[in-house]
């Protein structure tokens, strides 16, 4: 439970960074250190097309590895 709590806290903080118009470099660094399907999905809506491509690639990798949340987020993004 402690690990889950810390992961959720980290994800919340990272989502704040993403929503604050983080630069493409900041987003790439962030995803390189900590990646969840929610962070990848949020990054897939970034203004920079390179970040969007990177995030979509991460979501595809996660979905290919069997992550059902990533697969659902990919479906949502294609319908966005």
DRENGU-433743 format. One line per 8 residues: number of its first residue (from 1); their letters; for each residue x, y, z of N, C-alpha, C. Coordinates in Angstrom, 2 decimals, always signed. Layout:
# DRENGU-433743
NUM	a	X/Y/Z/X/Y/Z/X/Y/Z ~ ...
END
This chain:
# DRENGU-433743
1	xxxxxxxx	+0.82/-1.19/+0.00/+0.00/+0.00/+0.00/+0.86/+1.26/+0.00 ~ +2.00/+1.18/+0.66/+2.89/+2.34/+0.68/+3.39/+2.68/-0.72 ~ +3.74/+1.65/-1.48/+4.25/+1.86/-2.83/+3.15/+2.48/-3.71 ~ +1.95/+1.94/-3.61/+0.84/+2.48/-4.39/+0.59/+3.94/-4.04 ~ +0.62/+4.27/-2.75/+0.43/+5.65/-2.31/+1.49/+6.56/-2.93 ~ +2.75/+6.14/-2.87/+3.84/+6.96/-3.40/+3.75/+7.10/-4.92 ~ +3.36/+6.02/-5.61/+3.21/+6.10/-7.07/+2.09/+7.07/-7.44 ~ +0.98/+7.02/-6.72/-0.12/+7.93/-7.00/+0.27/+9.38/-6.70
9	xxxxxxxx	+1.01/+9.57/-5.64/+1.47/+10.92/-5.31/+2.41/+11.45/-6.39 ~ +3.33/+10.61/-6.84/+4.26/+11.01/-7.89/+3.51/+11.31/-9.19 ~ +2.53/+10.47/-9.52/+1.76/+10.70/-10.73/+1.01/+12.03/-10.66 ~ +0.41/+12.32/-9.52/-0.31/+13.57/-9.34/+0.61/+14.77/-9.55 ~ +1.80/+14.71/-8.98/+2.76/+15.81/-9.14/+3.20/+15.95/-10.60 ~ +3.42/+14.83/-11.26/+3.84/+14.86/-12.67/+2.72/+15.41/-13.55 ~ +1.48/+15.06/-13.26/+0.35/+15.60/-14.03/+0.26/+17.11/-13.87 ~ +0.59/+17.62/-12.68/+0.61/+19.07/-12.47/+1.67/+19.72/-13.36
17	xxxxxxxx	+2.83/+19.09/-13.44/+3.90/+19.61/-14.29/+3.45/+19.64/-15.74 ~ +2.82/+18.55/-16.18/+2.36/+18.47/-17.57/+1.30/+19.52/-17.88 ~ +0.44/+19.80/-16.93/-0.63/+20.76/-17.17/-0.16/+22.21/-17.07 ~ +1.07/+22.40/-16.64/+1.59/+23.76/-16.50/+2.40/+24.21/-17.71 ~ +2.06/+23.70/-18.87/+2.74/+24.06/-20.12/+4.24/+23.75/-20.06 ~ +4.56/+22.58/-19.58/+5.96/+22.16/-19.51/+6.55/+22.13/-20.92 ~ +7.83/+22.41/-20.99/+8.50/+22.38/-22.28/+8.63/+20.93/-22.77 ~ +8.88/+20.78/-24.04/+9.04/+19.44/-24.62/+10.18/+18.69/-23.93
25	xxxxxxxx	+11.26/+19.40/-23.63/+12.40/+18.76/-22.97/+12.02/+18.27/-21.58 ~ +11.26/+19.10/-20.84/+10.82/+18.71/-19.50/+9.93/+17.46/-19.56 ~ +9.04/+17.41/-20.53/+8.14/+16.26/-20.66/+8.93/+15.01/-21.01 ~ +9.86/+15.13/-21.93/+10.68/+13.97/-22.31/+11.47/+13.46/-21.10 ~ +12.05/+14.36/-20.34/+12.79/+13.96/-19.13/+11.88/+13.30/-18.12 ~ +10.70/+13.89/-17.93/+9.75/+13.35/-16.97/+9.34/+11.93/-17.35 ~ +8.98/+11.71/-18.61/+8.56/+10.38/-19.05/+9.71/+9.39/-19.01 ~ +10.92/+9.87/-19.16/+12.08/+8.99/-19.07/+12.34/+8.51/-17.65
33	xxxxxxxx	+11.87/+9.27/-16.66/+12.08/+8.91/-15.25/+10.89/+8.18/-14.65 ~ +9.69/+8.58/-15.06/+8.49/+8.02/-14.44/+7.40/+7.95/-15.50 ~ +6.92/+6.76/-15.76/+5.94/+6.58/-16.83/+4.76/+5.78/-16.32 ~ +3.57/+6.32/-16.51/+2.33/+5.60/-16.25/+1.44/+5.82/-17.48 ~ +0.45/+4.98/-17.67/-0.46/+5.23/-18.79/-1.11/+6.62/-18.74 ~ -1.47/+7.07/-17.55/-2.09/+8.40/-17.42/-1.14/+9.52/-17.82 ~ +0.12/+9.40/-17.46/+1.10/+10.42/-17.84/+1.34/+10.40/-19.34 ~ +1.42/+9.21/-19.91/+1.60/+9.11/-21.36/+0.40/+9.71/-22.09
41	xxxxxxxx	-0.81/+9.43/-21.60/-2.01/+9.98/-22.23/-2.04/+11.50/-22.13 ~ -1.68/+12.04/-20.98/-1.63/+13.49/-20.82/-0.59/+14.10/-21.75 ~ +0.53/+13.42/-21.91/+1.60/+13.90/-22.79/+1.19/+13.80/-24.26 ~ +0.31/+12.85/-24.56/-0.14/+12.68/-25.95/-1.01/+13.86/-26.40 ~ -1.35/+14.73/-25.48/-2.12/+15.94/-25.82/-1.25/+17.20/-25.75 ~ +0.06/+17.02/-25.62/+1.00/+18.14/-25.52/+1.04/+18.92/-26.83 ~ +1.39/+20.18/-26.75/+1.44/+21.04/-27.93/+2.52/+20.62/-28.92 ~ +3.61/+20.04/-28.43/+4.74/+19.64/-29.28/+4.46/+18.27/-29.92
49	xxxxxxxx	+4.52/+18.21/-31.23/+4.21/+16.96/-31.93/+5.22/+15.85/-31.60 ~ +6.46/+16.21/-31.33/+7.45/+15.20/-30.95/+7.11/+14.55/-29.62 ~ +6.60/+15.34/-28.69/+6.17/+14.80/-27.39/+4.95/+13.92/-27.58 ~ +4.02/+14.36/-28.42/+2.83/+13.54/-28.68/+3.22/+12.19/-29.28 ~ +4.14/+12.22/-30.22/+4.60/+10.97/-30.84/+5.28/+10.06/-29.82 ~ +6.13/+10.64/-28.98/+6.81/+9.87/-27.95/+5.80/+9.25/-27.00 ~ +4.83/+10.03/-26.56/+3.81/+9.54/-25.63/+2.97/+8.44/-26.27 ~ +2.60/+8.61/-27.52/+1.84/+7.57/-28.20/+2.64/+6.29/-28.33
57	xxxxxxxx	+3.94/+6.44/-28.57/+4.81/+5.27/-28.63/+4.86/+4.54/-27.30 ~ +4.96/+5.29/-26.21/+4.95/+4.68/-24.89/+3.63/+3.96/-24.63 ~ +2.51/+4.60/-24.99/+1.22/+3.97/-24.78/+1.10/+2.68/-25.59 ~ +1.59/+2.72/-26.82/+1.56/+1.50/-27.64/+2.41/+0.40/-27.03 ~ +3.59/+0.75/-26.52/+4.45/-0.25/-25.87/+3.75/-0.86/-24.66 ~ +3.16/+0.00/-23.83/+2.47/-0.50/-22.64/+1.29/-1.40/-23.02 ~ +0.53/-0.99/-24.03/-0.60/-1.80/-24.48/-0.13/-3.14/-25.05 ~ +0.96/-3.10/-25.81/+1.52/-4.34/-26.37/+1.99/-5.30/-25.29
65	xxxxxxxx	+2.40/-4.73/-24.15/+2.85/-5.57/-23.03/+1.67/-6.07/-22.20 ~ +0.45/-5.71/-22.62/-0.74/-6.21/-21.94/-1.36/-5.29/-20.93 ~ -0.97/-4.03/-20.90/-1.55/-3.08/-19.96/-2.92/-2.65/-20.46 ~ -4.00/-3.09/-19.79/-5.34/-2.75/-20.27/-5.67/-1.26/-20.17 ~ -5.09/-0.57/-19.21/-5.33/+0.87/-19.07/-4.75/+1.63/-20.26 ~ -3.56/+1.24/-20.68/-2.94/+1.88/-21.84/-3.77/+1.63/-23.10 ~ -4.25/+0.41/-23.25/-5.08/+0.09/-24.42/-6.35/+0.94/-24.44 ~ -6.99/+1.09/-23.28/-8.19/+1.93/-23.20/-7.87/+3.39/-23.51
73	xxxxxxxx	-6.76/+3.88/-22.99/-6.37/+5.27/-23.24/-6.07/+5.50/-24.71 ~ -5.45/+4.53/-25.36/-5.17/+4.65/-26.80/-6.47/+4.74/-27.58 ~ -7.44/+3.92/-27.22/-8.74/+3.99/-27.89/-9.38/+5.37/-27.70 ~ -9.30/+5.88/-26.47/-9.86/+7.21/-26.19/-9.15/+8.29/-27.00 ~ -7.85/+8.18/-27.13/-7.08/+9.20/-27.87/-7.41/+9.18/-29.35 ~ -7.65/+8.00/-29.91/-7.97/+7.94/-31.34/-9.36/+8.47/-31.61 ~ -10.21/+8.48/-30.57/-11.56/+9.04/-30.71/-11.62/+10.50/-30.28 ~ -10.49/+11.07/-29.85/-10.40/+12.44/-29.31/-10.51/+13.46/-30.40
END
